[in-house]
Amino acid sequence: MSPKSELPLEETLAPQRNFSISAADRIRAAAGPHAYMRRRRHIEDLSASLRETVADALARADGDVEAARRALEQEPRVAKALRELDRLIVAHNRYYPIEANLPLDPVSRLQLDHGRPYKPLPAVTLCDVLSDVLAACRASAHVGKIL
């Protein structure tokens, strides 16, 4: 046996894949997430921030919902966040079906979002956020307790 045959061969080929990515898909991926994905993420982050602000206001008001609501209505940054959230939701509801290229159901003639009829995001008010936080507080109060 020659000494050359005992040396490991260098791998020069690309590893085998069970899929291939077209040049158009590579260019699209280089641009980052789609606008509807970024918008939805911003909506979720802003909603979480508002819920946190409402929870803090409830804690400062010692659980008095009306006092917390009045304090939140007086805060300009809460009003600004609600306006921004409303603007994002309106834009999302308007452009998401187009940007995500939602298919149409031929029978019902409705746009489908992951196999279900598309439903626009509802508008959010301070009362909605307050009720969500209260529901979460009630749900977490039962954690670890035997009912």
Summary of the structure (lengths in Angstrom):
residues: 147
radius of gyration: 25.7
end to end distance: 78.4
largest distance: 89.8
contacts: 309
relative contact order: 0.12
helix: 60%
strand: 4%
